Amino acid sequence: MSNGTYAKGLEGVIAAESSICKIDGANGKLYYRGYSIEDLVQNCSFEEVTYLLLYGALPTEQERSGFSQRMRAGRDLAPPILDMIRNFPKAAHPMQLLQSVIAYLSAYVEHVIQHGETCNCRNTLHQVVQLASVIATYQRFAEGGDYVKPRADLSHGANFLYMMHGEAPDALEGEIMDKCLLLHAEHGFNASTFTARVVASTLSTCYCSISSAIGSLFGSLHGGANERVIAMADKIGGKENVRAYLDNALSQKEKIMGMGHRVYKAMDPRAVVMEGFLKQLSEKKNDFHYYGILKEVQTVFRRVMEEKGKPIYPNVDFFSGAVYLLLGIPPILFTPIFAAARVSGWLAHILEQRSDNRIYRPKCLYVGPEARAFADIDKR
Ligand SMILES: CC(C)(COP(=O)(O)OP(=O)(O)OC[C@H]1O[C@@H](n2cnc3c(N)ncnc32)[C@H](O)[C@@H]1OP(=O)(O)O)[C@@H](O)C(=O)NCCC(=O)NCCS
């Protein structure tokens, strides 16, 4: 047992062993279960990557098809969930809805809290699948539409767009949406994943873990940078204003959204893929508004920071918001979509935690008063 080194925010502390995700921040590399993110994006669907994360190996054709059928069978929302979405306070953020839906869904499930293969959350999968359906339906209802039943012939990403817009996306848009989910599915011991594991370590249900993780992701220091990138681009307005905007923001010591990363000290490999998606969609729609501004921000910011000896690169959030906008997704849904993707990683970590569990119980450094005399109420 350690004699208790203090590390604020647990920075630098190794809190568990994990075989799910490797981030090579110095070289800008990301691997899920040993496979590079580039290979996975090129060759796999979100469903296959979910299988990989949960089972530790890529599926055979038979396993892929069985798993895919199970995931697709779980997409439809039950009437009580539809009522919940309809009746949820309109001013609430959809992350609050997601967190509540997961807790509600939990009541329908017989919880077998066991270890390894027999754990039922790998079988039910519906907390993984239903987040995307809930988000699509939230938006559908917000726009005054009716519930759109899922289609089992579409990928997870394409079906999400279908349920939201009421019409199936074309092949390119469906594929880009699916790959965006894949890119966000896992990223090591970030705050929400750690939250999920801490809750799992008490042998609570995976639903409790996931709703807690959603709460963690809701915080502005974790989710939401892509929303703020779009707000920044809107404030900039056009390419020609980039230089002045950056000079002003940096002189005020403001952080430029979507730039920099705690772990990556080279280009985030997910940002490279995202930029490709943004370029493809901008060309297809002949709409280069956000792409033009963001590329200019990237170029000018890089130049300014290199002059200061601080090379800072875009992270995954820099281009993702603009991709989502071109797919017809409003900014309020960006963080919920992050949750709908990351839920696969959360579940993989919950299972890993359970397979070799020890309840998390760090200590704190007490800095309060030493023992003192109790004062009666009339003497305080
Ligand atoms: C993610 C983040 C918190 C990492 O910060 P960090 O660990 O301090 O990053 P680094 O140590 O590499 O920073 C090196 C220097 O570049 C500066 N820097 C880093 N990111 C910057 C940004 N986005 N804008 C302006 N300056 C930045 C830091 O302030 C630091 O300057 P200093 O040496 O004068 O203190 C930070 O980059 C940030 O706030 N980015 C914007 C928010 C964002 O996009 N978040 C999503 C992350 S997925």
The ligand as an ORCA input file, in Angstrom:
! r2SCAN-3c Opt
* xyz 0 1
  C      -7.067     20.539    -23.320
  C      -6.251     21.559    -22.541
  C      -6.921     21.807    -21.179
  C      -4.832     21.033    -22.327
  O      -4.118     22.005    -21.643
  P      -2.595     21.778    -21.178
  O      -2.452     20.396    -20.644
  O      -2.241     22.917    -20.290
  O      -1.804     21.855    -22.555
  P      -0.240     22.057    -22.750
  O       0.503     21.759    -21.497
  O       0.131     21.296    -23.978
  O      -0.140     23.605    -23.071
  C       1.071     24.207    -23.422
  C       0.863     25.696    -23.500
  O      -0.046     25.992    -24.566
  C      -1.164     26.709    -24.081
  N      -2.380     26.195    -24.702
  C      -2.791     24.903    -24.730
  N      -3.955     24.814    -25.355
  C      -4.283     26.056    -25.732
  C      -5.397     26.586    -26.401
  N      -6.402     25.804    -26.790
  N      -5.438     27.907    -26.617
  C      -4.436     28.703    -26.205
  N      -3.354     28.258    -25.557
  C      -3.286     26.937    -25.329
  C      -1.214     26.405    -22.585
  O      -1.848     27.429    -21.856
  C       0.255     26.315    -22.252
  O       0.764     27.617    -22.136
  P       1.782     28.000    -20.933
  O       2.990     27.169    -21.201
  O       2.007     29.475    -21.117
  O       1.085     27.656    -19.669
  C      -6.145     22.887    -23.327
  O      -5.421     22.638    -24.522
  C      -7.480     23.521    -23.626
  O      -8.078     24.152    -22.741
  N      -7.966     23.399    -24.892
  C      -9.199     24.014    -25.314
  C     -10.402     23.255    -24.820
  C     -10.635     21.986    -25.611
  O     -10.602     21.963    -26.826
  N     -10.920     20.909    -24.865
  C     -11.209     19.615    -25.440
  C     -10.102     18.662    -25.189
  S     -10.483     17.109    -25.990
*
